[in-house]
Amino acid sequence: MLATLVRTLGDLQLAEDAVQEAAVAALRAWPETGVPDDPRAWLAVTARNKAYDMLRREAARPVKETAAGWFAPQVTADLAQEVLEMVEPDSVVRDDLLRLVFTCCHPALAREAQVALALRTLAGLDVAAIARGFLVPEATMAKRLVRARQKIAHAGIPYRVPADTELPERLPAVLAVVHLIATEAHAPSAGDGVVRVDLEAEALRLARLLTDLMPGEPEVISLLALLLFTAARRPARTGADGLPVLLADQDRSRWDHAAIGEASVLLAEAVHRSGGAAGRYQLQAHLAACHARALSWADTDWTRIIGLYDLILGVSANPVVALNRAVAVAQRDGPAAGLAALDGAGGMPRSHLWHAARADALERLGRADEARRELGVAAALAPTGPEQRLLARRLDALVSRGADGPLRGTPG
């Protein structure tokens, strides 16, 4: 609804206020009147009317309860559809949410501001989650979002669907938005879940829409392949106790092998179409394919994985990539080499995964006291309940000298 209202009104703040007002009206009216047969229709019409009221500046309307009761009887499926299809733009982008992602990725804004604004406005990610995705402090990201909105307002940047000819230049930022939605789905920044299925489904939906919109674009195809490879592991990523199951310990028979097969076909097509010039998403898809195709943890081709991480680091320095490379080094060359690689990976001293990986290497080297300290720090820094409990359990096991094995690698 927000995407539709922005498209029809051309004003993000007005659209956000109208959707919020419609939600408030529903929360007040529905306990009295019952949930409508078509809640989406009710909200769509109410939000549209609220927006028009604001535009007419009729601040003296009746109280919200009366307004909500007045709107509800008029709602029909046909009227709601009319509202949702208002001012259909002449664009090849047929999905309102995807249109608004392209709209937020305006070239007048810095790339990071484009992506952050889309994630905050459309994906509903909080500032902390966005900051984690960009590896910056939360306060820094909050300031960037404020500056982006101020620039839009002061420069008069229109919220309009870009012309079809403008889509290619905005594509890299749009791909980054979809990828970061998937990242938050795979590794939530807060909460009590191992994975956010809602965000995973939305990222896949948007990636499929992009492949339909721009068929044959290698990085679009590669991103969809990457998301499918990653989502395929979800059935095995949570144990019966609700805790994460590390990649090394997952039952690979529970993986979605149909999704892995589809991803493999897509990756082969991306390689063919790119002519050997792999982009960042194709390289990441190759990494995911290495894990997806390995019959077991022991069969993983760590040399190829390290080489792929080196290629990605050659494109752009990224402490998360450096951390994952160090974990791969530890698997191939042993814990001492892995520990040296971890200590050489800058920018991750406050990451729970960095501390957990160091604990694994130290434990394998027989340095139990240091490993316990690192696990304690990792458990304190872990952003979600399941990760905190998993690390605390492993710390208890190590303290009691009955650990059931090292923390191998990163979560699945």
N, C-alpha and C positions, 0 to 999 in steps of 0.2 A: 504493500500500500504506500509506503514511503517513497519507493521508486516511482510509482505511478503518479503520485501527487507532485513530486519534484518535476517530473516530465511535463505535467499539465500546468503547473503554477510557475515553474522557472525560479523557485525560491526555496532553498533548502531549509532555512530557519522556519519559514511559514509552514512548510510541509511537516517538519518535525513537530512543531507546536500543535498542528491540527491532528496528527496521529496520536500524540499524547493526550489531547483533549478528548478524542474519541475513546481512548482506553479508560480515561477517568470516568467518562459518561457510562461506559459499559460496567465498570466496577461498581458504580452506584446504582444503576438501573437493573441489572440482571439479577441480583439477589431478590429484588421485589417482583420482577416480571418473568423471571426464568430466562435461561439461555435461549436465544432465538434459534429457529430451525437452521438458519444459515448465518452463523456468527460473522463470517468474513464479509458477507454482504452488508450486514448491519453496520459493521465497523467502517466499511468502505464509504457508504452513504453518509454516515455520521461525520467522518473525517472530511469528506468533500464539503459538507454543509458548514462545518466548523471553519474551514479555510475561507469559504466565501463570507462567512460572518466577520471574520477578522479583516478581510479585505474591505468590507463595507464599514468597518469600524463601528459596528453596532455593539458597543460595550455594555449597553443597558438591556441586553437580552435577559430573559428569565434565568433563574438559577439552573445549574447543570442538570439537576434531577428532572426538572420540567422539560428542558430541552431534549434530554435523552428519551423521555417518554413520548415526546412529540415526534421524534425522528423514527422511532422503532416501528410504528404501525405502517409507515410508508414504504418500508424496505421490501423489495421483491428481488428475486434472482435476476430478472431482466434489467431492473434499474441498477443493481450492483454491477452487472456486466457492462452496462452503459458507462458507469462511472470509471470502471477499470480500463475501458478502452477509449477514454476521451482523448481527443487530439492525437490520434495514431500517427506517429512520425513516419515520414518517407525514408526509411532506413532499412538496411539489410539486417540490423540487430533486432530480433523479434522479442527478446526477453527484457522486461522492464528492469530487473535487477542488473543484468549485464549491461544494459544501456547506461545505467547510472554509474556503474564502475568505470566505463569509458568516459563518462561525463566528469567524474571526480579526477580522473587522470589527465587534467588539463596541462598542456605544456608550459603555461605561464608559471606553474608551481614547480618547485624542485621535486625530483623523482621521489625522494623519501616522503615528502609532504603529500604527494599524490597518493601514494600507497597507504600511508597512515590514515589519511582522511577517509579513504574508501573503507579501510578496515574498521574504523571507529563508527562511521555512519551506516554502513551497509551490513557488515558482518556482525556488528554488535559487540566486537571485542572491546574489553576495557583497556584503559591506558596502560596498565601494568602488562597485559598480554602483548600489546603492540610494542612496548618498550623492550620486552624480552625478545621478541622477534627481530628487532633491530639491534639488539645488544647494547642498549643505552639505558641510563637511569630513567626511572619513571618521570621524574620532574622534567628532565630534558625533553621527553616525548610530549608531555603535557604542553610545554611551551611551544613546541613545533606545531601542534594542532591548533593552538590559539592563533599563532602567527599565520597559519594557512588560511583559517577562516577570516582573519582580518584582511589579508591580502585579497581574498575573493571579494569581500565587501568593498574595500577601498578602491580596488582596480576595476570594479564593475564586471568581473569575470562572469559570464552568463552560465547558468545551469541549463544547458541545452544539449540534446543528443548531438554528438559530433557528426559531421558529414562523413559519408562512407570513405572519402579520400583521406580523412584524418585518422582513420582507425589504425593503420599500420604504425604510425609514429607513437601511438598510445599503447600499442600492444605489449611492449616490455613491462610497463608499469602494471597493466591488467594481469599479465601472467604472474607478476610478483604478488599481487593481491590474492589471487587464487592459491598460489603456493603457500603463502603465509596462513591463509585460512586452513589449508590442509595440515600445516605444521602445528597449529594450535589444536587441531583435532587429534593429531597423533600424539602430541606431548602437551597436554593442557597445562596452562600456567597457574591454575588454581583449581580448587574443588576436590571432589572425592571420587573421581572416575579415572580409569586408566586411559580411556579414549573418549572423545566427544563424537558420538555417532552422527549427531545432527550436522555438525560442521563438516565431517568427512563426506556425508552425502551431498551437501551443498557444494563443496569444492569439486567433487566428481561431476555434479550436474553442470556447473559452470565450465569445467574443462571440456566436457562433451559438447556443450553449446559452442565453445570457441573452435573446436575441431570442425563443427558443421559450418561455422561462420567463415573460417579461413582454412579450407581443406588443403592439405599438402604443405602447410607451414611446419617445418621440422621441429621448432621449439614448442609449438602448440601440441603436436603429436607426442613429443617427448614428455611434456608435462603430464599429459593424460596417462601415458605409460607409467611414469613415476608414481602417480597417485594410485594407480591400480596395483602395482607391485606392493606398495606400502599397505594399502587397505586389505590386501589379500591375507596379511598376517594377523589381522584383528581377532579372528576366532580363537587363536592360541595365545593371545597376549595377556589374558587375565586368568588367574587360577581360580579354583573352587572357593578359595578364601577371599577372593576379591583383590588380591595383590597382583602386581605386575609379574609376568613371567619373562625372564630375560631371554633374549634371542637364542642364546646358547642352549637353553633348557626347553624351548618350545617344541611341542608335538607337531612336527611339520605335516603330518597327515591331516591335521585340522585346518591347514591353510586353504584358502580358496584357489584351487588350482585352475579353475576356469578363468578367473581374473588374471592369474599369472600367465596363462596361455594367451589371453587377449593382449595383455601388456607386452608380451614378447613379440607378437605380430606387429604391434604399433611401433615398438622400438626398432625393429628391422626396417619398417617403412621410413621412420625418421632418419635412420642411418643412410638409407638409399637416397632420400631426398636432400640430405644435407651435403652429399658429396664428400664426406669425410671431414667436414668442418663442424665438429660437434660443439654445441653451445652448452651452457651450464646445466640446463635441464636434461639434455641428452646424457651428459656425463653422470649426473645424479641418477638417472634412470639405469645406466649401466651398473652403477654401484648397487642399486636395489635389485637388479637382475642377478648379480653375483650371489647375493644372499638367497634370493627366491629359488634359484636353480640348484643350489648346493643341497645334496641329499642329507647332509648333517653339518653340524658346526665344524667337525673335524675335516670335512671335505671342502670347506670354504677356501677359495683361491685368494689368500691374503696378499700375495705378490701383485696380482691384478688390482686388488682393491687399493693397495698403497699407491700404485701407479696412477689410478684414477683420481685419488685424493691429491696427488702431486699436480695433476693437470688442472684440477679445480683451483688449487691454491695459486697456480700460475696465472689464472684468469683474475682472481681477486682474493686478497688476504682475508681469511675468515677464521676466527678463533674456534668456532664450533667444528669446522672442517679439520683444523689442526688437532683438536682434541680427538676426533674420531680416527684420524690417521694414526695418532699415537697409540690408540687402543689396538688398531690393526698391527702396528709394529710390535706391540707386546705379544700378540698372538703368533706372529711369524718368527720374531727374533728373540723372544724371551722377555721376562719381566724387567730385567735391568735396562735393556734397550727401550722398552716401553716407558719406564719411569723417566729416563733421560729425555725422551720425546715429549712426554707430558710436561716436564719442567721447562722445556723449551717452547711450549705452546703458550704464547702470551695472551693476555686478555681474559683468562678464564679463572682467576684466583677465587672468585666468589661463586662459581658454578658447582652445584651439588654433584653433577656428573664428573667434573674434574677431580673433586675430592674422592668420589667413589672409585674412579679408575685408579687413582694413586693408591687407595687402600688395597685394591686388588693386587697391584704390582708389589706393594710392600709385603702383603701377606704371603705371596708366592716366593718372595725373597727371604722369608722367615723373620721379618721385622715386625712382629705382632703388635708391639706397643705403639709403634708409629701408625700401623694400619688401623688400630682401634681409634686413635685420635682422628684420623682422616674420616673414618666412618661416622664418628660423632659429629663432626663438622658437616658432613654430607647430609646426615639425617636432619640437622637443624636448618639447613638451607633448602631442603627439598620443598617444592612449591605445592605438592598435592598430598592429600592424606595417604593414598596407597603407597606412594614412594617413601614417605616418612616411615610408615609402618614396615615396609620391606627392609629399609636400611637399618631401622632399629632392631629388627629381628636378626639380621645378619651381624649386627654389632653384639647383641646378646650371645649369639652362637660363638662369636670369636672370643668374647670375654670368658665364656665358660670352657673355651678350648675344645669345643665340639662343633666347630664350623662345618657346614655341609658343603663347602667348596668355595672357591673364590668368586668374587663378583666379576664375571667374565664379560667384557665388552660393555656396550651401552644397552639401555632398555630396547625392547624389540619394536 
